[in-house]
């Protein structure tokens, strides 16, 4: 199926929108969240997320806002946490929250990475959880982006992608796992921008 005005392609074939890619991922993961956790562990063997507990996936998660309105914790409302702060996808279990930040054609910016590092500590503090509770940050981008980042990035301090995030996932690996052409489009969006 395709449309003449898109030269025989569909909207999903030509879209460059991260939210579309993440929506597809959300609905793919929802079918079997534990399988996705196993996939994350296979891609990032050092993580060792517990695959045998109950997991829930969230999309466009406004963590601070929704937590405040559900539990009326004034410490959140008056603390400077951004009510609009939104995570692309999150996985929730009793002992861990996994935050997935996705990129398609844009790079990870240092200021954004600093916010994520702060979020890891803030969420643990808000939930009154100690070091045994995992707040995991995963970077999701194209394989070529990660390859180029290793070669050319000047960032190698605590706010580099490799140091700030606990692991990485590529759109191409998701394309192979879920056989969804939208993930291949997401993978190629980075290349198209530079090609």
PAVOKE-187237 format. One record per atom (N, C-alpha, C): x, y, z; atom name; residue number from 1; residue in three letters. Coordinates in nm, 2 decimals, m for minus. Example, Ala and Ser with C-alpha at 12.3 -4.5 7.8 and 13.67 -1.06 7.14 Angstrom:
2
u|v|w|atom|seq|type
1.32|m0.57|0.78|N|1|Ala
1.23|m0.45|0.78|CA|1|Ala
1.32|m0.33|0.78|C|1|Ala
1.28|m0.22|0.71|N|2|Ser
1.37|m0.11|0.71|CA|2|Ser
1.29|0.00|0.79|C|2|Ser
This chain:
195
u|v|w|atom|seq|type
0.08|m0.12|0.00|N|1|Unk
0.00|0.00|0.00|CA|1|Unk
0.09|0.12|0.00|C|1|Unk
0.05|0.22|m0.07|N|2|Unk
0.12|0.35|m0.08|CA|2|Unk
0.03|0.45|m0.15|C|2|Unk
0.08|0.57|m0.15|N|3|Unk
0.00|0.68|m0.21|CA|3|Unk
0.08|0.75|m0.32|C|3|Unk
0.01|0.78|m0.43|N|4|Unk
0.07|0.85|m0.54|CA|4|Unk
0.14|0.97|m0.50|C|4|Unk
0.08|1.05|m0.41|N|5|Unk
0.14|1.18|m0.37|CA|5|Unk
0.26|1.16|m0.27|C|5|Unk
0.28|1.04|m0.23|N|6|Unk
0.41|1.00|m0.15|CA|6|Unk
0.50|0.91|m0.24|C|6|Unk
0.48|0.91|m0.37|N|7|Unk
0.56|0.83|m0.46|CA|7|Unk
0.55|0.68|m0.43|C|7|Unk
0.43|0.64|m0.39|N|8|Unk
0.41|0.50|m0.36|CA|8|Unk
0.44|0.46|m0.22|C|8|Unk
0.48|0.55|m0.14|N|9|Unk
0.51|0.52|0.00|CA|9|Unk
0.39|0.56|0.09|C|9|Unk
0.40|0.51|0.22|N|10|Unk
0.30|0.55|0.32|CA|10|Unk
0.36|0.66|0.41|C|10|Unk
0.28|0.71|0.50|N|11|Unk
0.32|0.81|0.59|CA|11|Unk
0.43|0.75|0.68|C|11|Unk
0.41|0.62|0.73|N|12|Unk
0.51|0.56|0.81|CA|12|Unk
0.64|0.54|0.74|C|12|Unk
0.64|0.53|0.61|N|13|Unk
0.77|0.52|0.54|CA|13|Unk
0.85|0.65|0.53|C|13|Unk
0.78|0.76|0.53|N|14|Unk
0.85|0.89|0.51|CA|14|Unk
0.86|0.98|0.64|C|14|Unk
0.78|0.94|0.74|N|15|Unk
0.79|1.02|0.87|CA|15|Unk
0.93|1.02|0.93|C|15|Unk
0.97|1.13|0.99|N|16|Unk
1.10|1.14|1.06|CA|16|Unk
1.07|1.16|1.21|C|16|Unk
0.95|1.14|1.25|N|17|Unk
0.91|1.18|1.39|CA|17|Unk
0.94|1.08|1.49|C|17|Unk
1.02|1.12|1.59|N|18|Unk
1.05|1.03|1.70|CA|18|Unk
0.93|0.97|1.77|C|18|Unk
0.83|1.06|1.79|N|19|Unk
0.71|1.01|1.86|CA|19|Unk
0.64|0.90|1.79|C|19|Unk
0.64|0.90|1.66|N|20|Unk
0.58|0.79|1.58|CA|20|Unk
0.66|0.67|1.61|C|20|Unk
0.79|0.68|1.60|N|21|Unk
0.88|0.56|1.62|CA|21|Unk
0.85|0.50|1.76|C|21|Unk
0.85|0.59|1.86|N|22|Unk
0.83|0.55|2.00|CA|22|Unk
0.69|0.49|2.02|C|22|Unk
0.59|0.54|1.95|N|23|Unk
0.46|0.49|1.96|CA|23|Unk
0.46|0.34|1.91|C|23|Unk
0.52|0.32|1.80|N|24|Unk
0.53|0.18|1.74|CA|24|Unk
0.60|0.09|1.84|C|24|Unk
0.71|0.15|1.90|N|25|Unk
0.78|0.06|2.00|CA|25|Unk
0.69|0.03|2.12|C|25|Unk
0.62|0.13|2.17|N|26|Unk
0.53|0.11|2.29|CA|26|Unk
0.44|0.00|2.26|C|26|Unk
0.37|0.00|2.14|N|27|Unk
0.27|m0.10|2.11|CA|27|Unk
0.33|m0.24|2.09|C|27|Unk
0.46|m0.24|2.04|N|28|Unk
0.53|m0.37|2.02|CA|28|Unk
0.57|m0.42|2.16|C|28|Unk
0.62|m0.34|2.24|N|29|Unk
0.66|m0.39|2.38|CA|29|Unk
0.54|m0.43|2.46|C|29|Unk
0.43|m0.36|2.45|N|30|Unk
0.31|m0.40|2.53|CA|30|Unk
0.27|m0.54|2.52|C|30|Unk
0.29|m0.60|2.40|N|31|Unk
0.25|m0.73|2.37|CA|31|Unk
0.32|m0.83|2.46|C|31|Unk
0.45|m0.80|2.50|N|32|Unk
0.53|m0.89|2.58|CA|32|Unk
0.64|m0.82|2.64|C|32|Unk
0.62|m0.75|2.75|N|33|Unk
0.72|m0.66|2.81|CA|33|Unk
0.84|m0.74|2.86|C|33|Unk
0.82|m0.86|2.91|N|34|Unk
0.93|m0.94|2.96|CA|34|Unk
1.03|m0.98|2.85|C|34|Unk
0.97|m1.00|2.73|N|35|Unk
1.05|m1.03|2.61|CA|35|Unk
1.14|m0.91|2.58|C|35|Unk
1.09|m0.79|2.60|N|36|Unk
1.16|m0.67|2.57|CA|36|Unk
1.27|m0.65|2.68|C|36|Unk
1.24|m0.69|2.80|N|37|Unk
1.35|m0.68|2.90|CA|37|Unk
1.46|m0.78|2.87|C|37|Unk
1.42|m0.90|2.83|N|38|Unk
1.53|m0.99|2.79|CA|38|Unk
1.61|m0.94|2.67|C|38|Unk
1.55|m0.87|2.58|N|39|Unk
1.62|m0.81|2.46|CA|39|Unk
1.71|m0.70|2.52|C|39|Unk
1.67|m0.62|2.61|N|40|Unk
1.76|m0.51|2.66|CA|40|Unk
1.88|m0.58|2.73|C|40|Unk
1.85|m0.68|2.81|N|41|Unk
1.97|m0.75|2.87|CA|41|Unk
2.06|m0.81|2.77|C|41|Unk
2.01|m0.87|2.66|N|42|Unk
2.10|m0.92|2.56|CA|42|Unk
2.18|m0.82|2.49|C|42|Unk
2.12|m0.70|2.47|N|43|Unk
2.19|m0.59|2.41|CA|43|Unk
2.29|m0.52|2.51|C|43|Unk
2.27|m0.53|2.64|N|44|Unk
2.35|m0.47|2.74|CA|44|Unk
2.37|m0.57|2.86|C|44|Unk
2.46|m0.66|2.84|N|45|Unk
2.47|m0.77|2.94|CA|45|Unk
2.51|m0.73|3.08|C|45|Unk
2.56|m0.61|3.10|N|46|Unk
2.60|m0.57|3.23|CA|46|Unk
2.48|m0.52|3.31|C|46|Unk
2.36|m0.50|3.25|N|47|Unk
2.25|m0.44|3.32|CA|47|Unk
2.18|m0.55|3.41|C|47|Unk
2.16|m0.67|3.37|N|48|Unk
2.10|m0.77|3.45|CA|48|Unk
1.97|m0.73|3.51|C|48|Unk
1.88|m0.68|3.43|N|49|Unk
1.75|m0.65|3.48|CA|49|Unk
1.68|m0.78|3.51|C|49|Unk
1.59|m0.78|3.61|N|50|Unk
1.52|m0.91|3.65|CA|50|Unk
1.41|m0.93|3.55|C|50|Unk
1.43|m1.03|3.47|N|51|Unk
1.33|m1.07|3.36|CA|51|Unk
1.21|m1.14|3.41|C|51|Unk
1.21|m1.18|3.54|N|52|Unk
1.11|m1.27|3.59|CA|52|Unk
1.01|m1.20|3.68|C|52|Unk
1.01|m1.06|3.69|N|53|Unk
0.92|m0.99|3.77|CA|53|Unk
0.82|m0.92|3.68|C|53|Unk
0.71|m0.87|3.73|N|54|Unk
0.61|m0.80|3.65|CA|54|Unk
0.67|m0.66|3.61|C|54|Unk
0.65|m0.63|3.48|N|55|Unk
0.69|m0.51|3.42|CA|55|Unk
0.58|m0.44|3.35|C|55|Unk
0.58|m0.31|3.35|N|56|Unk
0.48|m0.23|3.28|CA|56|Unk
0.56|m0.13|3.19|C|56|Unk
0.50|m0.10|3.07|N|57|Unk
0.57|0.00|2.98|CA|57|Unk
0.48|0.12|2.98|C|57|Unk
0.55|0.24|2.98|N|58|Unk
0.48|0.36|2.97|CA|58|Unk
0.53|0.44|2.85|C|58|Unk
0.44|0.52|2.79|N|59|Unk
0.48|0.60|2.67|CA|59|Unk
0.45|0.75|2.71|C|59|Unk
0.55|0.83|2.67|N|60|Unk
0.54|0.98|2.69|CA|60|Unk
0.51|1.00|2.84|C|60|Unk
0.60|0.95|2.93|N|61|Unk
0.58|0.95|3.07|CA|61|Unk
0.61|1.09|3.13|C|61|Unk
0.51|1.16|3.18|N|62|Unk
0.53|1.29|3.26|CA|62|Unk
0.55|1.25|3.40|C|62|Unk
0.66|1.20|3.44|N|63|Unk
0.68|1.13|3.57|CA|63|Unk
0.65|1.23|3.69|C|63|Unk
0.71|1.34|3.69|N|64|Unk
0.70|1.43|3.81|CA|64|Unk
0.56|1.49|3.82|C|64|Unk
0.50|1.53|3.71|N|65|Unk
0.36|1.58|3.71|CA|65|Unk
0.26|1.48|3.76|C|65|Unk
0.27|1.36|3.70|N|66|Unk
0.17|1.26|3.73|CA|66|Unk
0.19|1.20|3.87|C|66|Unk
0.31|1.19|3.91|N|67|Unk
0.34|1.14|4.05|CA|67|Unk
0.28|1.25|4.15|C|67|Unk
0.31|1.37|4.12|N|68|Unk
0.26|1.48|4.21|CA|68|Unk
0.11|1.47|4.22|C|68|Unk
0.04|1.47|4.11|N|69|Unk
m0.11|1.48|4.11|CA|69|Unk
m0.17|1.35|4.17|C|69|Unk
m0.10|1.24|4.16|N|70|Unk
m0.16|1.12|4.22|CA|70|Unk
m0.14|1.11|4.37|C|70|Unk
m0.03|1.17|4.42|N|71|Unk
0.01|1.15|4.56|CA|71|Unk
0.02|1.28|4.63|C|71|Unk
0.00|1.39|4.56|N|72|Unk
m0.01|1.53|4.62|CA|72|Unk
0.11|1.56|4.71|C|72|Unk
0.23|1.52|4.66|N|73|Unk
0.35|1.55|4.74|CA|73|Unk
0.40|1.69|4.71|C|73|Unk
0.38|1.78|4.81|N|74|Unk
0.42|1.92|4.79|CA|74|Unk
0.57|1.93|4.76|C|74|Unk
0.65|1.83|4.81|N|75|Unk
0.80|1.84|4.79|CA|75|Unk
0.83|1.83|4.64|C|75|Unk
0.74|1.77|4.57|N|76|Unk
0.77|1.77|4.42|CA|76|Unk
0.72|1.90|4.36|C|76|Unk
0.61|1.94|4.39|N|77|Unk
0.55|2.06|4.33|CA|77|Unk
0.64|2.18|4.36|C|77|Unk
0.69|2.19|4.48|N|78|Unk
0.77|2.31|4.52|CA|78|Unk
0.92|2.29|4.50|C|78|Unk
0.96|2.19|4.44|N|79|Unk
1.11|2.16|4.43|CA|79|Unk
1.18|2.20|4.30|C|79|Unk
1.10|2.24|4.21|N|80|Unk
1.16|2.28|4.08|CA|80|Unk
1.16|2.17|3.98|C|80|Unk
1.11|2.06|4.01|N|81|Unk
1.10|1.95|3.91|CA|81|Unk
1.00|2.00|3.80|C|81|Unk
1.04|1.98|3.68|N|82|Unk
0.96|2.02|3.57|CA|82|Unk
0.83|1.94|3.55|C|82|Unk
0.72|2.01|3.56|N|83|Unk
0.59|1.94|3.54|CA|83|Unk
0.58|1.89|3.40|C|83|Unk
0.66|1.95|3.30|N|84|Unk
0.64|1.91|3.16|CA|84|Unk
0.75|1.80|3.12|C|84|Unk
0.84|1.77|3.21|N|85|Unk
0.95|1.67|3.18|CA|85|Unk
0.88|1.54|3.14|C|85|Unk
0.92|1.50|3.02|N|86|Unk
0.86|1.38|2.96|CA|86|Unk
0.96|1.28|2.92|C|86|Unk
0.95|1.15|2.95|N|87|Unk
1.04|1.05|2.90|CA|87|Unk
0.97|0.98|2.79|C|87|Unk
1.05|0.95|2.68|N|88|Unk
0.99|0.88|2.57|CA|88|Unk
0.92|0.75|2.60|C|88|Unk
0.99|0.66|2.67|N|89|Unk
0.93|0.54|2.72|CA|89|Unk
0.99|0.50|2.85|C|89|Unk
0.92|0.44|2.94|N|90|Unk
0.97|0.39|3.07|CA|90|Unk
0.92|0.25|3.09|C|90|Unk
1.00|0.17|3.15|N|91|Unk
0.96|0.04|3.20|CA|91|Unk
0.96|0.05|3.35|C|91|Unk
0.86|m0.01|3.41|N|92|Unk
0.84|0.00|3.56|CA|92|Unk
0.83|m0.14|3.62|C|92|Unk
0.91|m0.17|3.72|N|93|Unk
0.89|m0.29|3.80|CA|93|Unk
0.91|m0.25|3.95|C|93|Unk
0.89|m0.34|4.04|N|94|Unk
0.90|m0.31|4.18|CA|94|Unk
1.04|m0.26|4.22|C|94|Unk
1.14|m0.31|4.15|N|95|Unk
1.28|m0.28|4.19|CA|95|Unk
1.36|m0.19|4.09|C|95|Unk
1.29|m0.15|3.98|N|96|Unk
1.36|m0.07|3.88|CA|96|Unk
1.27|0.01|3.79|C|96|Unk
1.32|0.13|3.75|N|97|Unk
1.25|0.21|3.64|CA|97|Unk
1.36|0.22|3.54|C|97|Unk
1.32|0.19|3.41|N|98|Unk
1.41|0.21|3.30|CA|98|Unk
1.36|0.32|3.21|C|98|Unk
1.44|0.42|3.20|N|99|Unk
1.40|0.54|3.12|CA|99|Unk
1.47|0.52|2.98|C|99|Unk
1.39|0.53|2.87|N|100|Unk
1.45|0.52|2.74|CA|100|Unk
1.43|0.65|2.67|C|100|Unk
1.55|0.71|2.63|N|101|Unk
1.55|0.83|2.56|CA|101|Unk
1.58|0.80|2.41|C|101|Unk
1.49|0.83|2.32|N|102|Unk
1.51|0.80|2.18|CA|102|Unk
1.55|0.92|2.10|C|102|Unk
1.63|0.89|2.00|N|103|Unk
1.67|0.99|1.90|CA|103|Unk
1.66|0.93|1.76|C|103|Unk
1.62|1.01|1.66|N|104|Unk
1.62|0.96|1.53|CA|104|Unk
1.73|1.04|1.45|C|104|Unk
1.70|1.16|1.41|N|105|Unk
1.80|1.24|1.34|CA|105|Unk
1.87|1.34|1.42|C|105|Unk
1.83|1.36|1.54|N|106|Unk
1.90|1.46|1.63|CA|106|Unk
2.00|1.39|1.72|C|106|Unk
2.11|1.46|1.76|N|107|Unk
2.21|1.40|1.85|CA|107|Unk
2.16|1.42|2.00|C|107|Unk
2.22|1.34|2.09|N|108|Unk
2.20|1.37|2.23|CA|108|Unk
2.28|1.49|2.27|C|108|Unk
2.21|1.59|2.33|N|109|Unk
2.28|1.71|2.36|CA|109|Unk
2.33|1.70|2.51|C|109|Unk
2.44|1.77|2.54|N|110|Unk
2.50|1.76|2.67|CA|110|Unk
2.41|1.81|2.78|C|110|Unk
2.34|1.92|2.75|N|111|Unk
2.24|1.97|2.86|CA|111|Unk
2.13|1.87|2.88|C|111|Unk
2.09|1.80|2.78|N|112|Unk
1.98|1.70|2.80|CA|112|Unk
2.04|1.58|2.88|C|112|Unk
2.16|1.54|2.85|N|113|Unk
2.22|1.43|2.92|CA|113|Unk
2.24|1.47|3.07|C|113|Unk
2.27|1.59|3.10|N|114|Unk
2.29|1.63|3.24|CA|114|Unk
2.15|1.62|3.31|C|114|Unk
2.04|1.66|3.24|N|115|Unk
1.91|1.65|3.30|CA|115|Unk
1.88|1.50|3.33|C|115|Unk
1.91|1.41|3.24|N|116|Unk
1.89|1.27|3.26|CA|116|Unk
1.97|1.21|3.38|C|116|Unk
2.09|1.25|3.40|N|117|Unk
2.17|1.21|3.51|CA|117|Unk
2.11|1.26|3.64|C|117|Unk
2.06|1.39|3.64|N|118|Unk
1.99|1.44|3.75|CA|118|Unk
1.86|1.37|3.78|C|118|Unk
1.79|1.33|3.67|N|119|Unk
1.66|1.26|3.69|CA|119|Unk
1.68|1.13|3.76|C|119|Unk
1.79|1.06|3.73|N|120|Unk
1.82|0.93|3.79|CA|120|Unk
1.83|0.95|3.94|C|120|Unk
1.90|1.05|3.99|N|121|Unk
1.91|1.07|4.14|CA|121|Unk
1.77|1.13|4.19|C|121|Unk
1.71|1.21|4.12|N|122|Unk
1.58|1.27|4.17|CA|122|Unk
1.47|1.17|4.18|C|122|Unk
1.46|1.08|4.09|N|123|Unk
1.36|0.98|4.10|CA|123|Unk
1.38|0.89|4.22|C|123|Unk
1.51|0.85|4.24|N|124|Unk
1.54|0.76|4.35|CA|124|Unk
1.50|0.84|4.48|C|124|Unk
1.53|0.97|4.49|N|125|Unk
1.50|1.05|4.61|CA|125|Unk
1.35|1.06|4.63|C|125|Unk
1.28|1.09|4.52|N|126|Unk
1.13|1.11|4.53|CA|126|Unk
1.07|0.98|4.58|C|126|Unk
1.11|0.87|4.53|N|127|Unk
1.05|0.74|4.57|CA|127|Unk
1.11|0.69|4.70|C|127|Unk
1.20|0.76|4.76|N|128|Unk
1.27|0.72|4.89|CA|128|Unk
1.33|0.58|4.87|C|128|Unk
1.40|0.56|4.76|N|129|Unk
1.47|0.44|4.73|CA|129|Unk
1.62|0.45|4.74|C|129|Unk
1.68|0.35|4.80|N|130|Unk
1.83|0.36|4.81|CA|130|Unk
1.89|0.30|4.69|C|130|Unk
2.02|0.26|4.70|N|131|Unk
2.10|0.22|4.59|CA|131|Unk
2.05|0.08|4.53|C|131|Unk
1.97|0.01|4.61|N|132|Unk
1.92|m0.12|4.56|CA|132|Unk
1.82|m0.10|4.45|C|132|Unk
1.76|0.01|4.45|N|133|Unk
1.66|0.04|4.35|CA|133|Unk
1.73|0.10|4.22|C|133|Unk
1.70|0.04|4.11|N|134|Unk
1.77|0.08|3.99|CA|134|Unk
1.69|0.18|3.91|C|134|Unk
1.75|0.29|3.87|N|135|Unk
1.70|0.38|3.78|CA|135|Unk
1.80|0.38|3.66|C|135|Unk
1.75|0.31|3.55|N|136|Unk
1.84|0.28|3.44|CA|136|Unk
1.81|0.38|3.33|C|136|Unk
1.91|0.44|3.27|N|137|Unk
1.90|0.52|3.15|CA|137|Unk
1.95|0.45|3.03|C|137|Unk
1.86|0.44|2.93|N|138|Unk
1.90|0.37|2.80|CA|138|Unk
1.89|0.47|2.69|C|138|Unk
1.99|0.48|2.60|N|139|Unk
1.99|0.56|2.49|CA|139|Unk
1.95|0.48|2.37|C|139|Unk
1.85|0.53|2.29|N|140|Unk
1.80|0.46|2.17|CA|140|Unk
1.83|0.55|2.05|C|140|Unk
1.90|0.50|1.96|N|141|Unk
1.94|0.58|1.84|CA|141|Unk
1.98|0.48|1.73|C|141|Unk
2.02|0.53|1.62|N|142|Unk
2.07|0.44|1.51|CA|142|Unk
2.21|0.39|1.54|C|142|Unk
2.23|0.27|1.48|N|143|Unk
2.37|0.21|1.49|CA|143|Unk
2.47|0.31|1.44|C|143|Unk
2.45|0.37|1.33|N|144|Unk
2.54|0.46|1.27|CA|144|Unk
2.57|0.58|1.37|C|144|Unk
2.47|0.63|1.43|N|145|Unk
2.49|0.74|1.53|CA|145|Unk
2.59|0.70|1.64|C|145|Unk
2.56|0.58|1.70|N|146|Unk
2.65|0.53|1.80|CA|146|Unk
2.79|0.51|1.75|C|146|Unk
2.80|0.45|1.63|N|147|Unk
2.94|0.43|1.57|CA|147|Unk
3.01|0.57|1.55|C|147|Unk
2.94|0.67|1.50|N|148|Unk
2.99|0.80|1.48|CA|148|Unk
3.03|0.87|1.61|C|148|Unk
2.94|0.85|1.71|N|149|Unk
2.97|0.91|1.84|CA|149|Unk
3.10|0.86|1.90|C|149|Unk
3.12|0.73|1.89|N|150|Unk
3.25|0.67|1.94|CA|150|Unk
3.37|0.73|1.86|C|150|Unk
3.36|0.75|1.73|N|151|Unk
3.47|0.80|1.65|CA|151|Unk
3.49|0.95|1.67|C|151|Unk
3.39|1.03|1.67|N|152|Unk
3.40|1.17|1.65|CA|152|Unk
3.37|1.26|1.77|C|152|Unk
3.30|1.21|1.87|N|153|Unk
3.25|1.29|1.98|CA|153|Unk
3.37|1.34|2.06|C|153|Unk
3.36|1.47|2.10|N|154|Unk
3.45|1.53|2.19|CA|154|Unk
3.41|1.51|2.33|C|154|Unk
3.29|1.46|2.35|N|155|Unk
3.24|1.44|2.49|CA|155|Unk
3.29|1.30|2.54|C|155|Unk
3.37|1.30|2.64|N|156|Unk
3.41|1.18|2.70|CA|156|Unk
3.40|1.19|2.86|C|156|Unk
3.34|1.29|2.91|N|157|Unk
3.33|1.30|3.05|CA|157|Unk
3.21|1.24|3.10|C|157|Unk
3.16|1.28|3.22|N|158|Unk
3.04|1.21|3.28|CA|158|Unk
2.91|1.24|3.21|C|158|Unk
2.91|1.34|3.12|N|159|Unk
2.79|1.36|3.04|CA|159|Unk
2.80|1.32|2.90|C|159|Unk
2.89|1.22|2.87|N|160|Unk
2.89|1.16|2.74|CA|160|Unk
2.79|1.05|2.74|C|160|Unk
2.75|1.02|2.62|N|161|Unk
2.64|0.91|2.60|CA|161|Unk
2.69|0.78|2.66|C|161|Unk
2.82|0.75|2.64|N|162|Unk
2.87|0.62|2.69|CA|162|Unk
2.88|0.62|2.84|C|162|Unk
2.90|0.73|2.91|N|163|Unk
2.92|0.73|3.06|CA|163|Unk
2.79|0.76|3.13|C|163|Unk
2.70|0.85|3.08|N|164|Unk
2.58|0.89|3.15|CA|164|Unk
2.47|0.78|3.14|C|164|Unk
2.46|0.72|3.02|N|165|Unk
2.36|0.62|3.00|CA|165|Unk
2.41|0.48|3.04|C|165|Unk
2.32|0.40|3.10|N|166|Unk
2.36|0.26|3.14|CA|166|Unk
2.37|0.16|3.03|C|166|Unk
2.31|0.20|2.91|N|167|Unk
2.32|0.11|2.80|CA|167|Unk
2.26|0.17|2.67|C|167|Unk
2.26|0.10|2.57|N|168|Unk
2.22|0.15|2.44|CA|168|Unk
2.13|0.04|2.37|C|168|Unk
2.04|0.09|2.28|N|169|Unk
1.96|0.01|2.19|CA|169|Unk
1.96|0.08|2.06|C|169|Unk
1.97|0.00|1.95|N|170|Unk
1.96|0.06|1.82|CA|170|Unk
1.82|0.03|1.75|C|170|Unk
1.79|0.13|1.67|N|171|Unk
1.66|0.11|1.59|CA|171|Unk
1.68|m0.02|1.50|C|171|Unk
1.80|m0.04|1.45|N|172|Unk
1.81|m0.16|1.36|CA|172|Unk
1.79|m0.29|1.44|C|172|Unk
1.84|m0.30|1.56|N|173|Unk
1.82|m0.42|1.64|CA|173|Unk
1.67|m0.43|1.67|C|173|Unk
1.60|m0.32|1.70|N|174|Unk
1.45|m0.33|1.72|CA|174|Unk
1.38|m0.38|1.59|C|174|Unk
1.43|m0.33|1.47|N|175|Unk
1.38|m0.37|1.35|CA|175|Unk
1.39|m0.52|1.33|C|175|Unk
1.50|m0.58|1.37|N|176|Unk
1.52|m0.72|1.36|CA|176|Unk
1.43|m0.80|1.46|C|176|Unk
1.42|m0.74|1.58|N|177|Unk
1.34|m0.81|1.68|CA|177|Unk
1.19|m0.81|1.64|C|177|Unk
1.14|m0.69|1.60|N|178|Unk
0.99|m0.68|1.58|CA|178|Unk
0.95|m0.68|1.44|C|178|Unk
1.04|m0.68|1.34|N|179|Unk
1.01|m0.69|1.20|CA|179|Unk
0.91|m0.58|1.16|C|179|Unk
0.93|m0.46|1.22|N|180|Unk
0.84|m0.35|1.19|CA|180|Unk
0.93|m0.25|1.11|C|180|Unk
0.88|m0.22|0.98|N|181|Unk
0.96|m0.14|0.89|CA|181|Unk
0.97|0.01|0.95|C|181|Unk
0.89|0.05|1.04|N|182|Unk
0.90|0.18|1.10|CA|182|Unk
1.03|0.19|1.17|C|182|Unk
1.08|0.09|1.23|N|183|Unk
1.21|0.09|1.31|CA|183|Unk
1.32|0.10|1.21|C|183|Unk
1.31|0.04|1.09|N|184|Unk
1.41|0.06|0.99|CA|184|Unk
1.41|0.20|0.94|C|184|Unk
1.29|0.26|0.92|N|185|Unk
1.29|0.40|0.88|CA|185|Unk
1.36|0.49|0.99|C|185|Unk
1.33|0.46|1.12|N|186|Unk
1.40|0.53|1.23|CA|186|Unk
1.55|0.52|1.22|C|186|Unk
1.59|0.40|1.19|N|187|Unk
1.74|0.37|1.18|CA|187|Unk
1.80|0.45|1.06|C|187|Unk
1.72|0.46|0.95|N|188|Unk
1.78|0.53|0.83|CA|188|Unk
1.76|0.68|0.84|C|188|Unk
1.68|0.73|0.93|N|189|Unk
1.65|0.87|0.93|CA|189|Unk
1.78|0.95|0.96|C|189|Unk
1.86|0.89|1.05|N|190|Unk
1.99|0.96|1.08|CA|190|Unk
2.08|0.96|0.96|C|190|Unk
2.09|0.85|0.89|N|191|Unk
2.17|0.84|0.76|CA|191|Unk
2.12|0.94|0.66|C|191|Unk
1.99|0.95|0.64|N|192|Unk
1.93|1.04|0.54|CA|192|Unk
1.97|1.18|0.57|C|192|Unk
1.97|1.22|0.69|N|193|Unk
2.00|1.36|0.73|CA|193|Unk
2.14|1.39|0.69|C|193|Unk
2.23|1.30|0.70|N|194|Unk
2.37|1.32|0.67|CA|194|Unk
2.41|1.28|0.52|C|194|Unk
2.32|1.22|0.45|N|195|Unk
2.35|1.17|0.32|CA|195|Unk
2.31|1.26|0.21|C|195|Unk
